Amino acid sequence: MALPLWVEFFEELQHVRGRSKNTVMAYRHDLELYEEFKQKKSPISFFYNFLKKKNLSPRSQARVISSVRTYLKFCESHGLKAPELRELHPPRVKTKLPKPLSLEEFQKLYKACKADNIYKTGRNQITLLLLYGLGCRVSELIQLNTYDFNETDGWLKIIGKGQKERLVPLTLELQKELKDYLTHIRPHLLKKDIPSILINDRAQRPSRVDIWRWLAAWSKNAGFQEPINPHRFRHGCATALLEGGADLRSIQMLLGHSSIQTTQIYTSVTTQKIQETIQKHHPLSLEKESY
C-alpha cells in the first residue's frame, strides 16, 4: 500500500489496541477505499461524493470516515502531517433504534427449532437460550468453551471485543438447561474431543454462518416473513432487563459495552414503548374517539 505507516498502524490496532480480526479487516477495507480516492489526487472535500458513488449507506460512509480519521490521528502521533484530519468530518447519521426480540418471538423460534433428532433439537434450543439469556454477540457465542462455564458459581466467561473477558451470571433456569445439555446432549454430537460448547452438524465448532443459517431456517419454520437477525436477541435481552428494573451499569457489564453511552440507547427503546402504550391506552389519547 502507498499509505504511510500502513504496517505500523495495523500492528497497533491488533497488538496494542486489541481490536478483533473482524474490526481490523473493516479498517483495512475502509483504508483501501481511502487509498483509491487518494490516487485521484482530488481535494479531500470530494471524498464524500466518492463514497456516495460507491453506493455506501450513510452509516457505512460514517464508518469509513471514522476509520480514516483514526488512521490520520495515528500518522500525526508519529510525526507526519495530516491536514485532511481537520477537513474530514463524520456525516450526521440518524441513530436507528434497535428492534428488540420479544418474548413471544423467542417462544415461536424455540418451538420451531426442532430437528430430525433429539440431540440436534437440544443443541438448537440451548443456542437460542444462550443468545437470549446472555445477550452476547454471535462472535462471542461461537467461542464459548466448556471450561468457560463455572457450574459452582453459575456464570459463563465470555471473550468480547479486544479479547476483553467478562463474567456473566446465568439464571437458575439457564444453569439447569446448560448442565443438562453438556451432560446429556453434547456428547452425542461429538466425534472428537473439542472444547466448544456448541457443536455444528459436522461435529465442529460452529461458525457465524452456521448461526445465521440456523436462525434463517428456524425463522421460516416459525412463520416469520424474514430471518431473525441474531443481534435482536442482544437487544431483546437488554431491553427486557431494563424494563424489569435493571440498572444501566449492570446491563453495560452484561453486554460488554466499553461506554455507558452505548448502553443508554436502550432507554430510548423503553421510552418509545411507554409512549406507544400511553398513546394506545390513556383516556386523553388522540387515538380515542371521544373523551
C-alpha angles and dihedrals in degrees: 000000000000093000111106121246090014096145094040092051094053092044089056092046093053105032105026104029093033096225117177123253091253092051092049090050090050090053090049092052092048094049092047087059089050091050090050090052092047090057089063089061090219125150113274090245087071090062092087093058090044090058092046090054087055086063092240118161118243089256092052091047090053091051092051092050091047090052092049092049090051089052093047091050088052090052092051091048087057095052101266123128115243109176090166088073091073093048100043112082127173113252118244110263121193108235110241112215112235116249105230122214110249124224089245091055091048091052091051091052091047091055092044097052095078112132136197092277137030095247095057089044089054090049091050093049095049088049090058093043092052094047093050098034098047100033087219131158119253090246088056094045096055092049095057113122131196091246089057089070114089101199094182097056097026104237140118126221111227124194107215137178114327089018090284113162125220132176113225118195116225127220115249090251093051091047089055094046092049093048091050091048094049092046104039109017112031097056090061091055095052127095096170135017109274126153098226114122092211119055123196128215090274091057090251138111107287121246128221087259090056092055093047091047093050093049091048091053094046092046090054091048090050091054099248116154092226135019117276110249110233090227089066088071088059092050091045093052093049095045093048091051093048093049088048092058104265115150122242095246091058091048090047090055092046094051095039096236112169091208130044088218090070090054093048092072087079090064086063090053092051093045090051091053091050090051091051090049093050091046091052101041110023113104091228093053116127088228089071115096093223140353 
